[in-house]
């Protein structure tokens, strides 16, 4: 079988938190180191650490993800 994504290394992280969009305590799956997606509503969140971990709605997530995904040859 042909491996389509063999040149991309992904290390997803699953954590729990309160989504500011749907106000539910839910699982959050990491897209990159600082961006997470709510499993309940699908909203993209940015993780901020400033004394406590908080999740805020993310703007321009697509551009940040494209730049942050490591390639195998890098």
Secondary structure by P-SEA (a helix, b strand, c coil): ccccccccccbbbbbbbbbcccccbbbbbbccccbbbbcccbbbbbbbbccbbbbccccaaaaaaaaccccccc
